[in-house]
């Protein structure tokens, strides 16, 4: 079993983010078919933290500094 690696990943790509949203069923509440909107969600985040098991993305936390 692989360890989970947590890291700051400011350059997370929208495609990988959308795939995670779909796998986690969060896509039902996110505009995953609007690539510009998803890219903006990532671009405007002050911090993006990821969790990876090996190379596979298994979690994302983002903060936009409200």
PQR file of N, CA, C, O and H, with PARSE charges and radii, in Angstrom:
ATOM      1  N   UNK A   1       0.840  -1.185   0.000 -0.4000 1.5000
ATOM      2  CA  UNK A   1       0.000   0.000   0.000 -0.0000 2.0000
ATOM      3  C   UNK A   1       0.883   1.246   0.000  0.5500 1.7000
ATOM      4  O   UNK A   1       1.839   1.332   0.771 -0.5500 1.4000
ATOM      5  N   UNK A   2       0.571   2.189  -0.846 -0.4000 1.5000
ATOM      6  CA  UNK A   2       1.357   3.423  -0.959 -0.0000 2.0000
ATOM      7  C   UNK A   2       0.930   4.433   0.090  0.5500 1.7000
ATOM      8  O   UNK A   2      -0.221   4.453   0.525 -0.5500 1.4000
ATOM      9  H   UNK A   2      -0.205   2.119  -1.473  0.4000 1.0000
ATOM     10  N   UNK A   3       1.862   5.257   0.482 -0.4000 1.5000
ATOM     11  CA  UNK A   3       1.559   6.345   1.394 -0.0000 2.0000
ATOM     12  C   UNK A   3       0.897   7.483   0.639  0.5500 1.7000
ATOM     13  O   UNK A   3       1.086   7.638  -0.567 -0.5500 1.4000
ATOM     14  H   UNK A   3       2.797   5.241   0.128  0.4000 1.0000
ATOM     15  N   UNK A   4       0.125   8.272   1.358 -0.4000 1.5000
ATOM     16  CA  UNK A   4      -0.474   9.477   0.790 -0.0000 2.0000
ATOM     17  C   UNK A   4       0.526  10.618   0.977  0.5500 1.7000
ATOM     18  O   UNK A   4       1.035  10.841   2.076 -0.5500 1.4000
ATOM     19  H   UNK A   4      -0.029   8.146   2.338  0.4000 1.0000
ATOM     20  N   UNK A   5       0.793  11.325  -0.097 -0.4000 1.5000
ATOM     21  CA  UNK A   5       1.700  12.472  -0.075 -0.0000 2.0000
ATOM     22  C   UNK A   5       0.852  13.737  -0.210  0.5500 1.7000
ATOM     23  O   UNK A   5       0.073  13.876  -1.154 -0.5500 1.4000
ATOM     24  H   UNK A   5       0.380  11.144  -0.989  0.4000 1.0000
ATOM     25  N   UNK A   6       1.012  14.651   0.740 -0.4000 1.5000
ATOM     26  CA  UNK A   6       0.313  15.933   0.728 -0.0000 2.0000
ATOM     27  C   UNK A   6       1.310  17.004   0.314  0.5500 1.7000
ATOM     28  O   UNK A   6       2.438  17.039   0.806 -0.5500 1.4000
ATOM     29  H   UNK A   6       1.644  14.538   1.506  0.4000 1.0000
ATOM     30  N   UNK A   7       0.885  17.882  -0.598 -0.4000 1.5000
ATOM     31  CA  UNK A   7       1.803  18.926  -1.039 -0.0000 2.0000
ATOM     32  C   UNK A   7       1.027  20.112  -1.607  0.5500 1.7000
ATOM     33  O   UNK A   7      -0.124  19.987  -2.025 -0.5500 1.4000
ATOM     34  H   UNK A   7      -0.031  17.854  -0.997  0.4000 1.0000
ATOM     35  N   UNK A   8       1.689  21.256  -1.607 -0.4000 1.5000
ATOM     36  CA  UNK A   8       1.141  22.413  -2.299 -0.0000 2.0000
ATOM     37  C   UNK A   8       1.396  22.204  -3.782  0.5500 1.7000
ATOM     38  O   UNK A   8       2.506  21.859  -4.187 -0.5500 1.4000
ATOM     39  H   UNK A   8       2.624  21.358  -1.267  0.4000 1.0000
ATOM     40  N   UNK A   9       0.362  22.413  -4.589 -0.4000 1.5000
ATOM     41  CA  UNK A   9       0.488  22.157  -6.028 -0.0000 2.0000
ATOM     42  C   UNK A   9      -0.242  23.265  -6.803  0.5500 1.7000
ATOM     43  O   UNK A   9      -1.337  23.049  -7.322 -0.5500 1.4000
ATOM     44  H   UNK A   9      -0.540  22.693  -4.259  0.4000 1.0000
ATOM     45  N   UNK A  10       0.374  24.449  -6.874 -0.4000 1.5000
ATOM     46  CA  UNK A  10      -0.296  25.590  -7.502 -0.0000 2.0000
ATOM     47  C   UNK A  10      -0.578  25.425  -8.990  0.5500 1.7000
ATOM     48  O   UNK A  10      -1.421  26.135  -9.538 -0.5500 1.4000
ATOM     49  H   UNK A  10       1.264  24.624  -6.452  0.4000 1.0000
ATOM     50  N   UNK A  11       0.112  24.500  -9.652 -0.4000 1.5000
ATOM     51  CA  UNK A  11      -0.070  24.317 -11.094 -0.0000 2.0000
ATOM     52  C   UNK A  11      -0.947  23.108 -11.437  0.5500 1.7000
ATOM     53  O   UNK A  11      -0.846  22.557 -12.534 -0.5500 1.4000
ATOM     54  H   UNK A  11       0.796  23.923  -9.206  0.4000 1.0000
ATOM     55  N   UNK A  12      -1.803  22.698 -10.502 -0.4000 1.5000
ATOM     56  CA  UNK A  12      -2.699  21.574 -10.773 -0.0000 2.0000
ATOM     57  C   UNK A  12      -3.528  21.883 -12.020  0.5500 1.7000
ATOM     58  O   UNK A  12      -4.114  22.959 -12.135 -0.5500 1.4000
ATOM     59  H   UNK A  12      -1.884  23.145  -9.611  0.4000 1.0000
ATOM     60  N   UNK A  13      -3.569  20.935 -12.943 -0.4000 1.5000
ATOM     61  CA  UNK A  13      -4.294  21.137 -14.195 -0.0000 2.0000
ATOM     62  C   UNK A  13      -5.794  20.911 -14.052  0.5500 1.7000
ATOM     63  O   UNK A  13      -6.220  20.076 -13.254 -0.5500 1.4000
ATOM     64  H   UNK A  13      -3.092  20.061 -12.850  0.4000 1.0000
ATOM     65  N   UNK A  14      -6.593  21.642 -14.809 -0.4000 1.5000
ATOM     66  CA  UNK A  14      -8.045  21.500 -14.735 -0.0000 2.0000
ATOM     67  C   UNK A  14      -8.538  20.106 -15.100  0.5500 1.7000
ATOM     68  O   UNK A  14      -9.532  19.638 -14.544 -0.5500 1.4000
ATOM     69  H   UNK A  14      -6.247  22.320 -15.457  0.4000 1.0000
ATOM     70  N   UNK A  15      -7.860  19.439 -16.024 -0.4000 1.5000
ATOM     71  CA  UNK A  15      -8.312  18.099 -16.436 -0.0000 2.0000
ATOM     72  C   UNK A  15      -8.222  17.114 -15.274  0.5500 1.7000
ATOM     73  O   UNK A  15      -9.139  16.329 -15.036 -0.5500 1.4000
ATOM     74  H   UNK A  15      -7.053  19.819 -16.476  0.4000 1.0000
ATOM     75  N   UNK A  16      -7.114  17.169 -14.564 -0.4000 1.5000
ATOM     76  CA  UNK A  16      -6.922  16.256 -13.436 -0.0000 2.0000
ATOM     77  C   UNK A  16      -7.902  16.592 -12.305  0.5500 1.7000
ATOM     78  O   UNK A  16      -8.424  15.695 -11.644 -0.5500 1.4000
ATOM     79  H   UNK A  16      -6.369  17.807 -14.757  0.4000 1.0000
ATOM     80  N   UNK A  17      -8.147  17.884 -12.091 -0.4000 1.5000
ATOM     81  CA  UNK A  17      -9.096  18.329 -11.073 -0.0000 2.0000
ATOM     82  C   UNK A  17     -10.503  17.833 -11.407  0.5500 1.7000
ATOM     83  O   UNK A  17     -11.204  17.320 -10.535 -0.5500 1.4000
ATOM     84  H   UNK A  17      -7.723  18.613 -12.629  0.4000 1.0000
ATOM     85  N   UNK A  18     -10.911  17.983 -12.651 -0.4000 1.5000
ATOM     86  CA  UNK A  18     -12.242  17.538 -13.081 -0.0000 2.0000
ATOM     87  C   UNK A  18     -12.381  16.022 -12.927  0.5500 1.7000
ATOM     88  O   UNK A  18     -13.424  15.538 -12.487 -0.5500 1.4000
ATOM     89  H   UNK A  18     -10.341  18.399 -13.360  0.4000 1.0000
ATOM     90  N   UNK A  19     -11.352  15.284 -13.281 -0.4000 1.5000
ATOM     91  CA  UNK A  19     -11.406  13.823 -13.134 -0.0000 2.0000
ATOM     92  C   UNK A  19     -11.627  13.436 -11.676  0.5500 1.7000
ATOM     93  O   UNK A  19     -12.418  12.539 -11.384 -0.5500 1.4000
ATOM     94  H   UNK A  19     -10.505  15.678 -13.638  0.4000 1.0000
ATOM     95  N   UNK A  20     -10.937  14.104 -10.765 -0.4000 1.5000
ATOM     96  CA  UNK A  20     -11.139  13.832  -9.342 -0.0000 2.0000
ATOM     97  C   UNK A  20     -12.568  14.172  -8.929  0.5500 1.7000
ATOM     98  O   UNK A  20     -13.200  13.414  -8.194 -0.5500 1.4000
ATOM     99  H   UNK A  20     -10.295  14.834 -11.002  0.4000 1.0000
ATOM    100  N   UNK A  21     -13.076  15.306  -9.397 -0.4000 1.5000
ATOM    101  CA  UNK A  21     -14.455  15.688  -9.065 -0.0000 2.0000
ATOM    102  C   UNK A  21     -15.440  14.633  -9.559  0.5500 1.7000
ATOM    103  O   UNK A  21     -16.390  14.298  -8.853 -0.5500 1.4000
ATOM    104  H   UNK A  21     -12.562  15.923  -9.994  0.4000 1.0000
ATOM    105  N   UNK A  22     -15.228  14.117 -10.742 -0.4000 1.5000
ATOM    106  CA  UNK A  22     -16.117  13.086 -11.286 -0.0000 2.0000
ATOM    107  C   UNK A  22     -16.030  11.796 -10.481  0.5500 1.7000
ATOM    108  O   UNK A  22     -17.054  11.182 -10.183 -0.5500 1.4000
ATOM    109  H   UNK A  22     -14.455  14.390 -11.316  0.4000 1.0000
ATOM    110  N   UNK A  23     -14.840  11.388 -10.133 -0.4000 1.5000
ATOM    111  CA  UNK A  23     -14.666  10.148  -9.374 -0.0000 2.0000
ATOM    112  C   UNK A  23     -15.250  10.249  -7.972  0.5500 1.7000
ATOM    113  O   UNK A  23     -15.696   9.248  -7.412 -0.5500 1.4000
ATOM    114  H   UNK A  23     -14.008  11.887 -10.375  0.4000 1.0000
ATOM    115  N   UNK A  24     -15.249  11.437  -7.410 -0.4000 1.5000
ATOM    116  CA  UNK A  24     -15.741  11.621  -6.041 -0.0000 2.0000
ATOM    117  C   UNK A  24     -17.225  11.996  -5.996  0.5500 1.7000
ATOM    118  O   UNK A  24     -17.791  12.148  -4.913 -0.5500 1.4000
ATOM    119  H   UNK A  24     -14.887  12.250  -7.865  0.4000 1.0000
ATOM    120  N   UNK A  25     -17.838  12.142  -7.128 -0.4000 1.5000
ATOM    121  CA  UNK A  25     -19.239  12.543  -7.278 -0.0000 2.0000
ATOM    122  C   UNK A  25     -19.484  14.015  -6.926  0.5500 1.7000
ATOM    123  O   UNK A  25     -20.632  14.457  -6.892 -0.5500 1.4000
ATOM    124  H   UNK A  25     -17.379  12.019  -8.008  0.4000 1.0000
ATOM    125  N   UNK A  26     -18.429  14.767  -6.670 -0.4000 1.5000
ATOM    126  CA  UNK A  26     -18.591  16.206  -6.452 -0.0000 2.0000
ATOM    127  C   UNK A  26     -18.909  16.941  -7.748  0.5500 1.7000
ATOM    128  O   UNK A  26     -19.336  18.095  -7.721 -0.5500 1.4000
ATOM    129  H   UNK A  26     -17.496  14.409  -6.698  0.4000 1.0000
ATOM    130  N   UNK A  27     -18.701  16.276  -8.881 -0.4000 1.5000
ATOM    131  CA  UNK A  27     -18.996  16.884 -10.181 -0.0000 2.0000
ATOM    132  C   UNK A  27     -20.469  17.239 -10.307  0.5500 1.7000
ATOM    133  O   UNK A  27     -20.832  18.112 -11.096 -0.5500 1.4000
ATOM    134  H   UNK A  27     -18.354  15.338  -8.903  0.4000 1.0000
ATOM    135  N   UNK A  28     -21.317  16.575  -9.540 -0.4000 1.5000
ATOM    136  CA  UNK A  28     -22.749  16.869  -9.580 -0.0000 2.0000
ATOM    137  C   UNK A  28     -23.038  18.304  -9.139  0.5500 1.7000
ATOM    138  O   UNK A  28     -24.073  18.871  -9.490 -0.5500 1.4000
ATOM    139  H   UNK A  28     -21.023  15.866  -8.898  0.4000 1.0000
ATOM    140  N   UNK A  29     -22.109  18.892  -8.362 -0.4000 1.5000
ATOM    141  CA  UNK A  29     -22.315  20.252  -7.837 -0.0000 2.0000
ATOM    142  C   UNK A  29     -21.296  21.253  -8.362  0.5500 1.7000
ATOM    143  O   UNK A  29     -21.205  22.370  -7.855 -0.5500 1.4000
ATOM    144  H   UNK A  29     -21.268  18.432  -8.077  0.4000 1.0000
ATOM    145  N   UNK A  30     -20.541  20.866  -9.361 -0.4000 1.5000
ATOM    146  CA  UNK A  30     -19.521  21.746  -9.928 -0.0000 2.0000
ATOM    147  C   UNK A  30     -19.709  21.837 -11.441  0.5500 1.7000
ATOM    148  O   UNK A  30     -20.213  20.901 -12.062 -0.5500 1.4000
ATOM    149  H   UNK A  30     -20.615  19.958  -9.774  0.4000 1.0000
ATOM    150  N   UNK A  31     -19.302  22.965 -12.039 -0.4000 1.5000
ATOM    151  CA  UNK A  31     -19.479  23.157 -13.487 -0.0000 2.0000
ATOM    152  C   UNK A  31     -18.395  22.452 -14.304  0.5500 1.7000
ATOM    153  O   UNK A  31     -17.644  23.106 -15.027 -0.5500 1.4000
ATOM    154  H   UNK A  31     -18.893  23.725 -11.535  0.4000 1.0000
ATOM    155  N   UNK A  32     -18.310  21.141 -14.196 -0.4000 1.5000
ATOM    156  CA  UNK A  32     -17.210  20.400 -14.811 -0.0000 2.0000
ATOM    157  C   UNK A  32     -17.211  20.443 -16.334  0.5500 1.7000
ATOM    158  O   UNK A  32     -16.194  20.137 -16.956 -0.5500 1.4000
ATOM    159  H   UNK A  32     -18.921  20.610 -13.609  0.4000 1.0000
ATOM    160  N   UNK A  33     -18.319  20.813 -16.940 -0.4000 1.5000
ATOM    161  CA  UNK A  33     -18.368  20.920 -18.398 -0.0000 2.0000
ATOM    162  C   UNK A  33     -17.988  22.314 -18.893  0.5500 1.7000
ATOM    163  O   UNK A  33     -18.012  22.577 -20.095 -0.5500 1.4000
ATOM    164  H   UNK A  33     -19.145  21.062 -16.435  0.4000 1.0000
ATOM    165  N   UNK A  34     -17.640  23.197 -17.974 -0.4000 1.5000
ATOM    166  CA  UNK A  34     -17.235  24.565 -18.322 -0.0000 2.0000
ATOM    167  C   UNK A  34     -15.745  24.712 -17.996  0.5500 1.7000
ATOM    168  O   UNK A  34     -15.375  25.147 -16.905 -0.5500 1.4000
ATOM    169  H   UNK A  34     -17.621  22.983 -16.997  0.4000 1.0000
ATOM    170  N   UNK A  35     -14.908  24.345 -18.954 -0.4000 1.5000
ATOM    171  CA  UNK A  35     -13.468  24.312 -18.713 -0.0000 2.0000
ATOM    172  C   UNK A  35     -12.912  25.668 -18.277  0.5500 1.7000
ATOM    173  O   UNK A  35     -12.025  25.716 -17.424 -0.5500 1.4000
ATOM    174  H   UNK A  35     -15.208  23.992 -19.840  0.4000 1.0000
ATOM    175  N   UNK A  36     -13.407  26.760 -18.837 -0.4000 1.5000
ATOM    176  CA  UNK A  36     -12.919  28.084 -18.435 -0.0000 2.0000
ATOM    177  C   UNK A  36     -13.244  28.377 -16.975  0.5500 1.7000
ATOM    178  O   UNK A  36     -12.437  28.971 -16.262 -0.5500 1.4000
ATOM    179  H   UNK A  36     -14.127  26.721 -19.530  0.4000 1.0000
ATOM    180  N   UNK A  37     -14.419  27.962 -16.536 -0.4000 1.5000
ATOM    181  CA  UNK A  37     -14.825  28.186 -15.146 -0.0000 2.0000
ATOM    182  C   UNK A  37     -13.947  27.371 -14.202  0.5500 1.7000
ATOM    183  O   UNK A  37     -13.483  27.882 -13.183 -0.5500 1.4000
ATOM    184  H   UNK A  37     -15.076  27.479 -17.115  0.4000 1.0000
ATOM    185  N   UNK A  38     -13.720  26.104 -14.543 -0.4000 1.5000
ATOM    186  CA  UNK A  38     -12.870  25.248 -13.713 -0.0000 2.0000
ATOM    187  C   UNK A  38     -11.449  25.803 -13.667  0.5500 1.7000
ATOM    188  O   UNK A  38     -10.837  25.854 -12.601 -0.5500 1.4000
ATOM    189  H   UNK A  38     -14.097  25.690 -15.372  0.4000 1.0000
ATOM    190  N   UNK A  39     -10.927  26.216 -14.809 -0.4000 1.5000
ATOM    191  CA  UNK A  39      -9.579  26.798 -14.855 -0.0000 2.0000
ATOM    192  C   UNK A  39      -9.521  28.049 -13.987  0.5500 1.7000
ATOM    193  O   UNK A  39      -8.519  28.283 -13.312 -0.5500 1.4000
ATOM    194  H   UNK A  39     -11.425  26.175 -15.676  0.4000 1.0000
ATOM    195  N   UNK A  40     -10.579  28.854 -13.996 -0.4000 1.5000
ATOM    196  CA  UNK A  40     -10.640  30.047 -13.159 -0.0000 2.0000
ATOM    197  C   UNK A  40     -10.671  29.716 -11.679  0.5500 1.7000
ATOM    198  O   UNK A  40     -10.063  30.414 -10.868 -0.5500 1.4000
ATOM    199  H   UNK A  40     -11.393  28.664 -14.545  0.4000 1.0000
ATOM    200  N   UNK A  41     -11.384  28.644 -11.324 -0.4000 1.5000
ATOM    201  CA  UNK A  41     -11.425  28.212  -9.922 -0.0000 2.0000
ATOM    202  C   UNK A  41     -10.016  27.900  -9.427  0.5500 1.7000
ATOM    203  O   UNK A  41      -9.665  28.230  -8.294 -0.5500 1.4000
ATOM    204  H   UNK A  41     -11.879  28.077 -11.983  0.4000 1.0000
ATOM    205  N   UNK A  42      -9.224  27.274 -10.262 -0.4000 1.5000
ATOM    206  CA  UNK A  42      -7.855  26.942  -9.874 -0.0000 2.0000
ATOM    207  C   UNK A  42      -6.944  28.169  -9.940  0.5500 1.7000
ATOM    208  O   UNK A  42      -6.115  28.380  -9.054 -0.5500 1.4000
ATOM    209  H   UNK A  42      -9.509  27.006 -11.182  0.4000 1.0000
ATOM    210  N   UNK A  43      -7.100  28.966 -10.978 -0.4000 1.5000
ATOM    211  CA  UNK A  43      -6.240  30.136 -11.171 -0.0000 2.0000
ATOM    212  C   UNK A  43      -6.423  31.155 -10.044  0.5500 1.7000
ATOM    213  O   UNK A  43      -5.460  31.805  -9.636 -0.5500 1.4000
ATOM    214  H   UNK A  43      -7.773  28.795 -11.697  0.4000 1.0000
ATOM    215  N   UNK A  44      -7.632  31.297  -9.546 -0.4000 1.5000
ATOM    216  CA  UNK A  44      -7.914  32.304  -8.521 -0.0000 2.0000
ATOM    217  C   UNK A  44      -7.757  31.789  -7.095  0.5500 1.7000
ATOM    218  O   UNK A  44      -7.980  32.533  -6.140 -0.5500 1.4000
ATOM    219  H   UNK A  44      -8.414  30.769  -9.877  0.4000 1.0000
ATOM    220  N   UNK A  45      -7.378  30.532  -6.943 -0.4000 1.5000
ATOM    221  CA  UNK A  45      -7.128  29.995  -5.609 -0.0000 2.0000
ATOM    222  C   UNK A  45      -5.812  30.551  -5.079  0.5500 1.7000
ATOM    223  O   UNK A  45      -4.818  30.616  -5.803 -0.5500 1.4000
ATOM    224  H   UNK A  45      -7.197  29.928  -7.719  0.4000 1.0000
ATOM    225  N   UNK A  46      -5.815  30.948  -3.821 -0.4000 1.5000
ATOM    226  CA  UNK A  46      -4.575  31.408  -3.201 -0.0000 2.0000
ATOM    227  C   UNK A  46      -3.666  30.236  -2.857  0.5500 1.7000
ATOM    228  O   UNK A  46      -2.442  30.352  -2.923 -0.5500 1.4000
ATOM    229  H   UNK A  46      -6.623  30.896  -3.234  0.4000 1.0000
ATOM    230  N   UNK A  47      -4.263  29.115  -2.493 -0.4000 1.5000
ATOM    231  CA  UNK A  47      -3.523  27.911  -2.124 -0.0000 2.0000
ATOM    232  C   UNK A  47      -4.250  26.705  -2.693  0.5500 1.7000
ATOM    233  O   UNK A  47      -5.473  26.612  -2.594 -0.5500 1.4000
ATOM    234  H   UNK A  47      -5.257  29.021  -2.440  0.4000 1.0000
ATOM    235  N   UNK A  48      -3.506  25.782  -3.286 -0.4000 1.5000
ATOM    236  CA  UNK A  48      -4.043  24.498  -3.729 -0.0000 2.0000
ATOM    237  C   UNK A  48      -3.176  23.414  -3.098  0.5500 1.7000
ATOM    238  O   UNK A  48      -1.975  23.333  -3.357 -0.5500 1.4000
ATOM    239  H   UNK A  48      -2.512  25.857  -3.366  0.4000 1.0000
ATOM    240  N   UNK A  49      -3.800  22.586  -2.269 -0.4000 1.5000
ATOM    241  CA  UNK A  49      -3.116  21.459  -1.654 -0.0000 2.0000
ATOM    242  C   UNK A  49      -3.670  20.182  -2.256  0.5500 1.7000
ATOM    243  O   UNK A  49      -4.877  20.052  -2.457 -0.5500 1.4000
ATOM    244  H   UNK A  49      -4.775  22.652  -2.059  0.4000 1.0000
ATOM    245  N   UNK A  50      -2.792  19.249  -2.540 -0.4000 1.5000
ATOM    246  CA  UNK A  50      -3.229  17.978  -3.117 -0.0000 2.0000
ATOM    247  C   UNK A  50      -2.819  16.824  -2.222  0.5500 1.7000
ATOM    248  O   UNK A  50      -1.897  16.926  -1.414 -0.5500 1.4000
ATOM    249  H   UNK A  50      -1.811  19.354  -2.377  0.4000 1.0000
ATOM    250  N   UNK A  51      -3.534  15.730  -2.393 -0.4000 1.5000
ATOM    251  CA  UNK A  51      -3.182  14.456  -1.767 -0.0000 2.0000
ATOM    252  C   UNK A  51      -3.036  13.465  -2.912  0.5500 1.7000
ATOM    253  O   UNK A  51      -3.925  13.344  -3.754 -0.5500 1.4000
ATOM    254  H   UNK A  51      -4.283  15.647  -3.050  0.4000 1.0000
ATOM    255  N   UNK A  52      -1.922  12.764  -2.941 -0.4000 1.5000
ATOM    256  CA  UNK A  52      -1.662  11.793  -4.003 -0.0000 2.0000
ATOM    257  C   UNK A  52      -1.226  10.469  -3.391  0.5500 1.7000
ATOM    258  O   UNK A  52      -0.470  10.412  -2.421 -0.5500 1.4000
ATOM    259  H   UNK A  52      -1.200  12.863  -2.257  0.4000 1.0000
ATOM    260  N   UNK A  53      -1.731   9.425  -3.995 -0.4000 1.5000
ATOM    261  CA  UNK A  53      -1.308   8.066  -3.680 -0.0000 2.0000
ATOM    262  C   UNK A  53      -0.502   7.617  -4.891  0.5500 1.7000
ATOM    263  O   UNK A  53      -1.067   7.287  -5.934 -0.5500 1.4000
ATOM    264  H   UNK A  53      -2.345   9.471  -4.783  0.4000 1.0000
ATOM    265  N   UNK A  54       0.806   7.606  -4.748 -0.4000 1.5000
ATOM    266  CA  UNK A  54       1.659   7.435  -5.923 -0.0000 2.0000
ATOM    267  C   UNK A  54       1.498   8.678  -6.787  0.5500 1.7000
ATOM    268  O   UNK A  54       1.685   9.799  -6.315 -0.5500 1.4000
ATOM    269  H   UNK A  54       1.264   7.874  -3.900  0.4000 1.0000
ATOM    270  N   UNK A  55       1.153   8.476  -8.047 -0.4000 1.5000
ATOM    271  CA  UNK A  55       0.933   9.627  -8.948 -0.0000 2.0000
ATOM    272  C   UNK A  55      -0.545   9.994  -9.043  0.5500 1.7000
ATOM    273  O   UNK A  55      -0.892  11.020  -9.628 -0.5500 1.4000
ATOM    274  H   UNK A  55       1.001   7.565  -8.430  0.4000 1.0000
ATOM    275  N   UNK A  56      -1.420   9.158  -8.468 -0.4000 1.5000
ATOM    276  CA  UNK A  56      -2.857   9.383  -8.599 -0.0000 2.0000
ATOM    277  C   UNK A  56      -3.343  10.444  -7.620  0.5500 1.7000
ATOM    278  O   UNK A  56      -3.078  10.367  -6.420 -0.5500 1.4000
ATOM    279  H   UNK A  56      -1.137   8.325  -7.993  0.4000 1.0000
ATOM    280  N   UNK A  57      -4.049  11.419  -8.141 -0.4000 1.5000
ATOM    281  CA  UNK A  57      -4.659  12.467  -7.334 -0.0000 2.0000
ATOM    282  C   UNK A  57      -5.850  11.873  -6.586  0.5500 1.7000
ATOM    283  O   UNK A  57      -6.772  11.340  -7.203 -0.5500 1.4000
ATOM    284  H   UNK A  57      -4.264  11.481  -9.115  0.4000 1.0000
ATOM    285  N   UNK A  58      -5.829  11.965  -5.258 -0.4000 1.5000
ATOM    286  CA  UNK A  58      -6.931  11.410  -4.460 -0.0000 2.0000
ATOM    287  C   UNK A  58      -7.632  12.465  -3.618  0.5500 1.7000
ATOM    288  O   UNK A  58      -8.638  12.167  -2.975 -0.5500 1.4000
ATOM    289  H   UNK A  58      -5.080  12.398  -4.757  0.4000 1.0000
ATOM    290  N   UNK A  59      -7.118  13.696  -3.608 -0.4000 1.5000
ATOM    291  CA  UNK A  59      -7.761  14.759  -2.856 -0.0000 2.0000
ATOM    292  C   UNK A  59      -7.217  16.118  -3.223  0.5500 1.7000
ATOM    293  O   UNK A  59      -6.059  16.260  -3.618 -0.5500 1.4000
ATOM    294  H   UNK A  59      -6.301  13.938  -4.131  0.4000 1.0000
ATOM    295  N   UNK A  60      -8.084  17.133  -3.086 -0.4000 1.5000
ATOM    296  CA  UNK A  60      -7.699  18.526  -3.351 -0.0000 2.0000
ATOM    297  C   UNK A  60      -8.378  19.423  -2.336  0.5500 1.7000
ATOM    298  O   UNK A  60      -9.553  19.246  -2.013 -0.5500 1.4000
ATOM    299  H   UNK A  60      -9.025  17.019  -2.765  0.4000 1.0000
ATOM    300  N   UNK A  61      -7.624  20.385  -1.840 -0.4000 1.5000
ATOM    301  CA  UNK A  61      -8.183  21.467  -1.019 -0.0000 2.0000
ATOM    302  C   UNK A  61      -7.692  22.757  -1.627  0.5500 1.7000
ATOM    303  O   UNK A  61      -6.513  22.892  -1.955 -0.5500 1.4000
ATOM    304  H   UNK A  61      -6.670  20.529  -2.103  0.4000 1.0000
ATOM    305  N   UNK A  62      -8.590  23.701  -1.778 -0.4000 1.5000
ATOM    306  CA  UNK A  62      -8.183  24.991  -2.325 -0.0000 2.0000
ATOM    307  C   UNK A  62      -8.813  26.085  -1.478  0.5500 1.7000
ATOM    308  O   UNK A  62      -9.901  25.921  -0.928 -0.5500 1.4000
ATOM    309  H   UNK A  62      -9.548  23.591  -1.512  0.4000 1.0000
ATOM    310  N   UNK A  63      -8.109  27.198  -1.386 -0.4000 1.5000
ATOM    311  CA  UNK A  63      -8.593  28.330  -0.601 -0.0000 2.0000
ATOM    312  C   UNK A  63      -8.459  29.573  -1.464  0.5500 1.7000
ATOM    313  O   UNK A  63      -7.436  29.791  -2.112 -0.5500 1.4000
ATOM    314  H   UNK A  63      -7.224  27.331  -1.833  0.4000 1.0000
ATOM    315  N   UNK A  64      -9.490  30.368  -1.461 -0.4000 1.5000
ATOM    316  CA  UNK A  64      -9.452  31.600  -2.259 -0.0000 2.0000
ATOM    317  C   UNK A  64      -9.464  32.830  -1.386  0.5500 1.7000
ATOM    318  O   UNK A  64      -9.808  33.917  -1.850 -0.5500 1.4000
ATOM    319  H   UNK A  64     -10.322  30.191  -0.935  0.4000 1.0000
ATOM    320  N   UNK A  65      -9.097  32.679  -0.133 -0.4000 1.5000
ATOM    321  CA  UNK A  65      -8.839  33.802   0.759 -0.0000 2.0000
ATOM    322  C   UNK A  65      -9.972  34.776   0.969  0.5500 1.7000
ATOM    323  O   UNK A  65      -9.785  35.987   0.860 -0.5500 1.4000
ATOM    324  H   UNK A  65      -8.817  31.795   0.245  0.4000 1.0000
ATOM    325  N   UNK A  66     -11.138  34.259   1.268 -0.4000 1.5000
ATOM    326  CA  UNK A  66     -12.265  35.172   1.549 -0.0000 2.0000
ATOM    327  C   UNK A  66     -11.911  36.013   2.682  0.5500 1.7000
ATOM    328  O   UNK A  66     -12.706  36.856   3.097 -0.5500 1.4000
ATOM    329  H   UNK A  66     -11.290  33.275   1.356  0.4000 1.0000
TER
END
